[in-house]
Amino acid sequence: MPTGQDLDSALSEVEAATGGYVRYYGINCAHPEHFGEQLPSRWLNRIGMVRSNASRRSHAELDEATELDDGDPQEFALR
């Protein structure tokens, strides 16, 4: 998370604030390495969309970049 909050506590916070109203969550524009290890198995059935990014750069680094970072497409495909 850009705020530094871990995924488990962020999802738990949304669940509490909405009374469990959210049907599913999405992960957008993140390299699998940035979220795969942080996502507790109890949330796996609630992830309904993943749009991954091949770049390993952080969002801050990508925001400051002057050129597109393609990452390593072959390594990305294997993940």
Beta strands, then each sheet from edge to edge (+ up, - down):
strand 1: 25-30
strand 2: 47-52
sheet 1: 1+ 2+
end
